[in-house]
Amino acid sequence: MNLPFEKYQGAGNDFIMIDNRSGEWNKLSVSTVQKLCDRRFGIGADGLILINSIPGFDFEVDYYNSDGSKSFCGNGARCSVAFAHALGIAKDTVFFLAIDGAHNAFIKDNQVFLHMNDVADMDTSAKDFVLNTGSPHFIHFTENVADFDIVAYGKQIRYSERYKQEGINVNAIHQLDEQSFEIRTYERGVEDETLSCGTGITAAALALGEKNNIKGAFEYQVISRGGSLSVRFVRTDSGFNNIWLIGPAELVFKGTVDV
Ligand SMILES: N[C@H](CCC[C@H](N)C(=O)O)C(=O)O
């Protein structure tokens, strides 16, 4: 069967987008997702996203990592908003459902603003912080991300006794100044470094906000290998709310593929 798709990227985190509002592709198998995401034998992507119809929402974002596992994907959600806008589904603000719950989002000045869910829990008991921003993240603070072996370190953490069952995304971050940091990420389910990771960037911003004891509203500018994004949040005594992940999401090409 001929499957129409659109390839999007958000700060270098790239996705195969499929308009599945008809439900025609509900039976896409894990092995087909893996094959389509393969960078040699398929289209090539960090993940694949089905845009589904669902009552009570503008659409549903059904995200698959390139290994076929499911999770919440911040950059994928942002690309979904841009795709939905191009399809004419979305109005100014969209309301969609993802695996971690409901989200609002809008597009302004070619940037997608994605409202992330509140975060109340963060494990700060060790030098590395651990939290969940829709997907689980391990935050390692370092002085130099450029020379950091994020793949070796990421695999070591992700396949450790503590994390090997569920897996975890591993981020190395270096604060540049009061309002900016750089980041590299090893992603669970891609099992490699990605050029940027939206939930990772968000987790890193909240971890830095905690480490720096930020109070109230704040914004970090974030430098990833795939481009710049920003994260806004409000830190209160009970955690973080009003969290926004902001960045680009662009169409790369359209095509059809035989599945
Ligand atoms: N690999 C992640 C999901 C995608 C995260 C990333 N692409 C993002 O933008 O949030 C996981 O399995 O938890």
The ligand as a Gaussian input file, in Angstrom:
#p B3LYP/6-31G(d) Opt

LIG

0 1
 N       13.205000       8.971000      23.189000
 C       12.284000       9.525000      24.175000
 C       11.032000      10.102000      23.486000
 C       11.364000      11.194000      22.525000
 C       11.983000      12.334000      23.247000
 C       12.518000      13.430000      22.363000
 N       12.602000      13.182000      20.956000
 C       11.745000      14.702000      22.633000
 O       11.739000      15.598000      21.784000
 O       11.168000      14.799000      23.747000
 C       11.823000       8.407000      25.112000
 O       11.675000       7.292000      24.696000
 O       11.575000       8.731000      26.286000

